[in-house]
Amino acid sequence: MDLGTVIGIVLIVVLLMGAMTMGVGVGAYIDIPSVLIVVGGSIGALMVSFKPSQMKSFAKIFMKAIKPGEEDTGELIKKLVEFATKARKDGILSLEGDVNNEENEFLKKGLSMAIDGSEPDTIRELLEIELEQTSARHNVHSGIFKEWAGLAGAMGMVGTLIGLVAMLLNMADPSAIGPSMAVALLTTMYGAIIGNVLGTPIYNILSIRNNEESMIREMIISGIMSIQSGDAPRVLEAKLLAYLAPNDRVSQFD
């Protein structure tokens, strides 16, 4: 569970609700026509913008922002160093049992190819293709939220224009001016809330998750290449630690 994301969303909701309550009350900010225009309109536009198979994963993608499947880079480096030590001592075929029990599918696939005797260039090429395609899919998924932010803001402006037109057409009826003005103002507010509480922040955190996953996969590729070429465990560890920030680099050999 990513506490930062959860706490951030909860904090925004609590502060907004608190500010509304201290003013005229939360009920004054609830307007069904505005919800239909902004929420319904923006989601409808998203369905036009993306394929049904991509939209079907909307809720699942949102949960990735809250509960990511994070890899412990320290444990990964330790594991690859152990593999390198074993392969250097007993040969790369000795890793077959470890590979069969490996939970990381990307690492499992790469090591299996190395054990089978595939050429290093072939292994690197196939793993890099998978890395790039996975990253591209993740970019599309995170792009749904980026697009939602823009569409919600645009639909908020559409709602504002609808409300203003209704207000101008009913200037002779004072009782109709209030509801029309509410639509005009609240649609803009709803669009801003969706864009700045959900759309853009979720897009940003998903982009960060994608970059982190890509870095980990690059580390795995580098580790597999080192194991296959017979590099010393210290050399392999030095290569992998170079991917991390200086403060996060902890060597097993110190």
C-alpha positions in Angstrom: 0.0 0.0 0.0 1.4 3.4 -1.0 0.6 5.5 2.0 1.7 8.7 0.3 -1.0 8.3 -2.4 -3.7 7.2 0.0 -3.0 9.9 2.6 -2.8 12.6 -0.2 -6.2 11.7 -1.6 -7.8 11.4 1.8 -6.2 14.8 2.9 -7.6 16.6 -0.2 -11.1 15.2 0.3 -11.1 16.0 4.0 -9.9 19.5 3.5 -12.3 20.2 0.7 -15.3 18.8 2.6 -14.2 20.7 5.7 -14.0 24.0 3.8 -17.4 23.4 2.3 -18.9 22.5 5.6 -17.6 25.6 7.3 -19.1 27.7 4.4 -22.7 27.0 3.3 -22.6 23.3 3.8 -21.7 20.3 1.5 -25.2 20.1 0.1 -24.9 23.4 -1.7 -22.1 22.0 -3.8 -24.0 18.9 -5.0 -25.7 19.4 -8.4 -26.9 16.5 -10.5 -26.9 18.2 -13.9 -23.3 19.3 -13.3 -22.3 15.8 -12.3 -23.9 14.4 -15.5 -22.1 17.0 -17.7 -18.6 16.6 -16.2 -18.4 13.0 -15.0 -20.7 11.5 -17.6 -19.3 13.7 -20.4 -15.6 13.1 -19.6 -16.0 9.3 -19.2 -18.0 9.2 -22.5 -15.2 11.1 -24.2 -12.6 8.7 -22.7 -14.5 5.8 -24.2 -14.2 7.4 -27.6 -10.5 8.2 -27.0 -9.4 4.6 -26.0 -10.1 1.1 -27.0 -12.7 -0.9 -24.9 -10.0 -3.3 -23.8 -8.0 -0.4 -22.4 -10.9 1.2 -20.6 -11.9 -2.1 -19.1 -8.7 -1.9 -17.0 -9.5 1.5 -15.6 -10.2 0.5 -12.0 -7.3 -2.0 -12.0 -4.9 0.8 -13.2 -6.2 3.1 -10.5 -5.4 0.5 -7.9 -1.9 0.2 -9.2 -1.4 3.8 -8.0 -2.6 2.9 -4.5 -1.1 -0.6 -4.2 1.9 -1.1 -6.5 3.8 -4.3 -6.8 7.1 -3.0 -5.8 10.4 -4.9 -6.2 13.0 -4.7 -3.4 16.1 -3.6 -5.4 18.4 -4.6 -2.5 17.0 -8.1 -2.5 17.2 -8.3 -6.3 20.9 -7.4 -6.3 21.6 -9.9 -3.5 19.8 -12.6 -5.5 21.7 -11.9 -8.7 25.0 -11.8 -6.9 24.2 -15.3 -5.4 23.3 -16.6 -8.8 26.6 -15.2 -10.2 28.5 -16.8 -7.4 26.8 -20.2 -7.9 27.2 -20.0 -11.7 30.9 -19.1 -11.5 31.5 -22.0 -9.1 29.3 -24.8 -10.6 28.5 -23.6 -14.0 25.4 -21.8 -15.3 23.4 -25.1 -15.6 23.5 -25.2 -11.7 20.9 -22.4 -11.7 18.2 -24.5 -13.3 16.6 -25.4 -10.0 16.7 -21.8 -8.8 15.1 -20.6 -12.0 12.2 -23.0 -11.7 11.4 -21.5 -8.3 11.8 -17.9 -9.4 8.7 -15.7 -9.0 9.9 -12.8 -11.1 8.8 -13.9 -14.6 11.1 -11.4 -16.4 14.1 -12.7 -14.6 13.0 -16.3 -15.0 12.6 -15.9 -18.7 16.1 -14.3 -19.2 17.9 -16.9 -17.0 16.1 -19.8 -18.7 17.3 -18.5 -22.1 20.9 -18.2 -20.7 20.8 -21.7 -19.3 19.5 -23.0 -22.6 22.6 -21.6 -24.3 21.0 -18.7 -26.2 23.3 -16.1 -27.6 23.8 -13.0 -25.4 22.6 -10.7 -28.2 19.5 -12.7 -28.7 18.7 -12.7 -24.9 19.3 -9.0 -24.7 17.2 -8.2 -27.8 14.2 -10.3 -26.7 14.2 -8.9 -23.1 14.6 -5.3 -24.3 11.6 -5.8 -26.7 9.5 -7.1 -23.8 10.7 -4.2 -21.6 9.8 -1.6 -24.3 6.4 -3.1 -25.0 5.5 -3.4 -21.4 6.5 0.2 -20.8 4.5 1.3 -23.8 1.4 -0.4 -22.5 1.8 1.2 -19.1 2.2 4.6 -20.8 -1.1 4.1 -22.6 -2.8 3.1 -19.3 -1.4 6.1 -17.4 -2.4 8.3 -20.3 -6.0 7.5 -19.7 -5.8 9.5 -16.4 -3.9 12.3 -18.1 -6.6 12.5 -20.8 -9.3 12.4 -18.2 -7.8 15.4 -16.5 -8.0 17.4 -19.7 -11.4 16.2 -20.7 -12.9 16.8 -17.3 -11.7 20.4 -17.4 -13.0 20.8 -20.9 -16.4 19.4 -20.0 -16.5 21.8 -17.0 -16.2 24.7 -19.4 -18.9 23.2 -21.6 -21.1 23.0 -18.5 -20.3 26.6 -17.7 -21.4 27.7 -21.1 -24.6 25.6 -20.9 -25.4 27.2 -17.5 -24.7 30.7 -18.8 -26.9 30.2 -21.9 -29.7 28.9 -19.6 -29.3 31.9 -17.3 -29.4 34.5 -20.1 -32.5 32.9 -21.6 -34.3 33.1 -18.3 -33.3 36.6 -17.1 -37.0 37.4 -16.9 -37.5 34.6 -14.4 -35.5 35.2 -11.2 -36.2 31.7 -9.9 -34.4 30.1 -12.9 -31.3 32.2 -12.6 -30.0 30.5 -9.4 -30.1 26.9 -10.8 -28.5 28.0 -14.1 -25.7 29.8 -12.3 -25.1 26.8 -10.1 -24.6 24.6 -13.2 -22.3 27.2 -14.7 -20.1 27.4 -11.6 -20.2 23.8 -10.2 -19.3 22.2 -13.5 -16.1 24.2 -13.6 -15.4 23.2 -10.0 -16.1 19.5 -10.7 -13.8 19.6 -13.7 -11.0 21.2 -11.7 -11.4 18.6 -8.9 -11.3 15.6 -11.2 -8.3 17.0 -13.1 -6.3 18.0 -10.0 -7.2 15.4 -7.5 -7.5 12.3 -9.7 -6.4 12.8 -13.3 -3.0 14.5 -13.2 -1.8 13.1 -9.8 -2.6 9.5 -10.7 -1.0 10.0 -14.1 2.2 11.3 -12.4 2.5 8.5 -9.9 1.8 5.8 -12.6 4.5 7.3 -14.8 6.9 7.1 -11.8 5.9 3.5 -11.2 6.6 2.7 -14.9 10.0 4.3 -14.8 10.9 2.3 -11.7 9.8 -0.9 -13.2 11.8 -0.2 -16.4 14.9 0.5 -14.3 14.5 -2.8 -12.4 14.1 -4.7 -15.7 17.2 -3.0 -17.0 19.1 -4.1 -13.9 17.9 -7.7 -14.5 19.1 -7.6 -18.1 22.5 -6.3 -17.0 22.6 -9.0 -14.3 21.8 -11.8 -16.7 24.4 -10.6 -19.2 27.0 -10.6 -16.4 26.1 -14.0 -15.2 26.2 -15.5 -18.7 29.6 -13.9 -19.4 31.0 -15.2 -16.2 31.7 -11.8 -14.5 32.9 -11.9 -10.9 30.2 -11.3 -8.3 31.8 -8.1 -7.2 31.8 -6.8 -10.8 28.1 -7.7 -11.3 27.2 -6.0 -8.0 29.1 -2.9 -9.0 27.2 -2.7 -12.3 23.8 -3.1 -10.6 24.5 -0.7 -7.8 25.3 2.0 -10.4 21.6 2.0 -11.2 20.8 3.2 -7.7 21.2 6.6 -6.0 24.5 6.9 -4.1 22.7 6.9 -0.7 21.0 3.6 -1.6 24.1 1.7 -2.6 24.9 -1.0 0.0 27.5 -3.6 -1.0 27.5 -7.1 0.3 31.2 -7.3 0.1 32.0 -4.3 2.4 
